[in-house]
């Protein structure tokens, strides 16, 4: 039996644990296609979220709800711009220290 010892090279990587914004994206999509829903969302987001859109509910996290209720965009463009900033600022990279991974190199 022939055994060949191949070197193991450590590779550093960072694990991304990015939050999903599916519900916020669904909310924005509903506002794009429905003028009446858009008006409610811009003037009273609490009612828009709790009422839903065409039988669909929005399952926002408490953090997403707090964020949405705290901003007061004048237009849908303002809402979308705020959403982009919120999503970029909320990205979390875990762990902070790099995680070594061993890769066999042939």
ZASE-221585 format. One record per residue: residue in one letter; residue number from 1; y, x, z of N, C-alpha, C in turn. Coordinates in steps of 0.001 Angstrom, whole numbers, plus 500000, padded with zeros to 6 digits. Atoms other than C-alpha are relative to their C-alpha. Layout:
N
NODE  residuo  num     nc2     nc1     nc3    cac2    cac1    cac3     cc2     cc1     cc3
NODE        A  NUM       Y       X       Z       Y       X       Z       Y       X       Z
...
//
This chain:
106
NODE  residuo  num     nc2     nc1     nc3    cac2    cac1    cac3     cc2     cc1     cc3
NODE        X    1  498832  500834  500000  500000  500000  500000  501241  500887  500000
NODE        X    2  498786  499215  500151  503362  501376  498948  501165  499249  500642
NODE        X    3  498823  500596  499355  506374  500661  501168  501228  500797  499598
NODE        X    4  498747  499345  500379  509839  501426  499924  501068  499514  500962
NODE        X    5  498939  500341  499061  512622  501543  502426  501311  499928  499235
NODE        X    6  498717  500145  500689  515744  500128  500833  501102  499903  501039
NODE        X    7  498905  500020  499017  519073  500611  502561  500563  498589  500178
NODE        X    8  499342  501273  499702  520775  497664  504228  501482  500286  500142
NODE        X    9  498555  499800  500014  524486  497453  503558  500690  498835  500698
NODE        X   10  499282  501105  499356  526719  495482  505910  501115  499477  499091
NODE        X   11  498948  500643  500777  529017  493020  504178  500807  499149  500968
NODE        X   12  499130  500767  499113  531986  491539  505984  500471  498751  499265
NODE        X   13  499495  501243  500572  532841  487920  505328  500618  499172  501108
NODE        X   14  499377  500894  499035  534903  485260  507017  499535  498583  499686
NODE        X   15  500513  501348  500169  533533  481774  507545  501175  499035  499959
NODE        X   16  498943  500998  500112  535821  479013  506347  499516  498697  500607
NODE        X   17  500276  501308  499441  535825  475874  508421  501224  499146  499718
NODE        X   18  498815  500719  500424  538323  473835  506483  499819  498507  500224
NODE        X   19  500118  501436  499800  539039  470267  507471  499994  499258  498671
NODE        X   20  500031  500836  501190  538353  467555  504936  501141  498991  500094
NODE        X   21  498884  500945  500031  541259  465404  503896  499683  498823  499090
NODE        X   22  500420  501079  500885  539247  462780  502028  500733  498698  500291
NODE        X   23  499361  501273  499654  540761  459878  503939  501484  499998  499665
NODE        X   24  498585  499921  500385  544333  461063  503456  500138  499912  498484
NODE        X   25  499959  500055  501466  543595  461544  499755  499738  498580  499500
NODE        X   26  500258  501397  500364  542169  458011  499549  501244  499145  500251
NODE        X   27  498782  500729  499649  545292  456699  501268  501075  500225  498933
NODE        X   28  499018  499670  501033  547522  458489  498776  499628  499353  498671
NODE        X   29  500456  500624  501257  545421  457230  495855  500298  498512  499985
NODE        X   30  499696  501431  499915  545781  453639  497040  501494  499757  499805
NODE        X   31  498548  500139  500142  549538  454134  497248  500445  500236  498556
NODE        X   32  499657  499735  501402  549608  455483  493690  499732  498767  499139
NODE        X   33  500390  501105  500879  547823  452473  492187  500580  498643  500404
NODE        X   34  499487  501291  499547  549419  449713  494265  501418  500122  500539
NODE        X   35  498605  499944  499577  553163  449261  494524  500199  499326  501359
NODE        X   36  499829  500698  498724  552851  446768  497395  499431  500831  501152
NODE        X   37  500552  499150  498954  550556  449070  499397  500903  501212  500233
NODE        X   38  499093  498843  499894  552893  451991  498655  501220  499642  500838
NODE        X   39  498817  500408  499239  555880  450055  500004  499692  499846  501479
NODE        X   40  500393  500147  498591  554007  449177  503205  499770  501371  500627
NODE        X   41  500285  498655  499482  552808  452766  503611  501288  500766  500299
NODE        X   42  498753  499261  499807  556326  454149  503237  500871  499403  501099
NODE        X   43  499145  500629  498991  557994  451611  505521  499318  499831  501351
NODE        X   44  500719  500214  498750  555284  450996  508115  498564  500519  499853
NODE        X   45  501329  499423  500226  552332  453397  507882  498928  499485  500950
NODE        X   46  500974  500535  499048  550678  451950  510998  499328  498745  499449
NODE        X   47  500540  501229  500578  550259  448581  509299  499151  500316  498772
NODE        X   48  500749  499635  501208  549130  450178  506030  498618  500541  500347
NODE        X   49  501282  499388  499623  546402  452185  507772  499080  498962  500633
NODE        X   50  500861  500970  499318  545150  449366  509987  499581  498858  499071
NODE        X   51  500338  501071  500937  545242  446793  507158  499031  500459  498923
NODE        X   52  500854  499502  501072  543498  449018  504639  500500  499561  498639
NODE        X   53  499621  500347  501371  543530  448429  500899  498801  499376  499302
NODE        X   54  501033  500755  500711  541444  445826  499059  498638  500073  500703
NODE        X   55  501231  500008  499221  538869  445636  501834  499520  501365  500456
NODE        X   56  500359  498637  499603  538669  449416  502225  500815  500398  501229
NODE        X   57  499291  499506  498823  539544  450974  505560  500196  501502  499871
NODE        X   58  499713  498568  500001  540984  454417  506169  499625  500549  501371
NODE        X   59  500488  499418  498743  539158  456431  508828  500677  501338  500261
NODE        X   60  499234  498786  499730  541875  458916  509689  499672  500513  501394
NODE        X   61  500182  499405  498679  541377  461338  512537  501250  499727  500825
NODE        X   62  498800  500190  499169  543730  460970  515515  501129  500960  499610
NODE        X   63  498974  499028  500417  545528  464134  514352  500677  499556  498700
NODE        X   64  499431  500461  501269  545977  462739  510826  500890  498779  500217
NODE        X   65  499179  501177  499694  547260  459438  512220  501332  500412  500623
NODE        X   66  498761  499540  499353  549769  461195  514470  500943  500632  498992
NODE        X   67  499170  499358  501011  550987  463284  511568  500629  498958  499082
NODE        X   68  499509  501008  500936  551270  460316  509211  501063  499103  500638
NODE        X   69  499051  500884  499319  553082  458161  511774  501290  500726  500381
NODE        X   70  498815  499243  499588  555511  460966  512626  500954  500307  498851
NODE        X   71  499111  499717  501139  556849  461537  509113  500527  498681  499457
NODE        X   72  499430  501206  500614  559059  459058  507328  500481  500348  498587
NODE        X   73  499599  499653  501364  559007  459880  503614  500706  498824  499323
NODE        X   74  499256  501047  500710  561421  457974  501402  499263  499562  498734
NODE        X   75  500697  500299  501251  559225  458154  498304  498561  500500  500084
NODE        X   76  501379  499543  500074  555618  458706  497348  499946  501507  499731
NODE        X   77  499924  498559  500263  556595  462151  496067  500228  500750  501312
NODE        X   78  499767  499383  498689  557934  462997  499540  498725  500000  500845
NODE        X   79  501246  500079  499246  554684  461796  501108  498993  501037  499504
NODE        X   80  500948  499037  500572  552577  463889  498729  500407  501436  500336
NODE        X   81  499528  498652  499671  554741  466981  499328  499736  500319  501476
NODE        X   82  500288  499814  498573  554452  466529  503099  498511  500185  500240
NODE        X   83  501444  499906  499849  550711  466079  502736  499495  501393  499613
NODE        X   84  500393  498648  500423  550360  469367  500871  500330  501010  501088
NODE        X   85  499593  499082  498927  552284  471214  503579  499092  499818  501214
NODE        X   86  500859  500287  498848  550254  469514  506318  498609  500596  499790
NODE        X   87  501339  499495  500277  546961  470415  504655  499965  501523  499997
NODE        X   88  499967  498537  500021  547984  474029  504108  500166  500574  501405
NODE        X   89  499773  499506  498642  549182  474448  507699  498813  499733  500916
NODE        X   90  501122  500375  499152  546032  472841  509107  498731  500792  499726
NODE        X   91  501214  499243  500327  543557  475217  507487  499673  500944  501147
NODE        X   92  500455  499165  498895  541523  477012  510131  498927  500938  499486
NODE        X   93  501006  499013  500366  539577  480187  509541  499268  500410  501268
NODE        X   94  500810  499628  498849  536733  480722  511993  498874  500901  499546
NODE        X   95  499366  499479  498800  535780  483026  513503  501136  500930  499631
NODE        X   96  498855  499133  500253  538853  485162  513866  499526  501402  499654
NODE        X   97  500567  498688  500294  536782  488340  513923  499046  499888  498825
NODE        X   98  500939  500043  501128  534857  489183  510736  498554  499948  500477
NODE        X   99  501416  500127  499685  531177  488310  510770  499231  500945  499089
NODE        X  100  500776  499111  500870  528909  491114  509564  498743  499294  499496
NODE        X  101  501223  500519  500598  526142  490074  507211  499270  501173  499367
NODE        X  102  500770  498904  500560  523364  492396  506221  499421  499575  498663
NODE        X  103  500496  500259  501337  522514  492552  502545  499150  501169  499561
NODE        X  104  500885  498941  500474  519601  494478  501148  500400  500389  498586
NODE        X  105  499585  499473  501281  520668  496672  498238  498837  500736  499377
NODE        X  106  501112  499321  500687  518051  497744  495706  500509  501075  499075
//
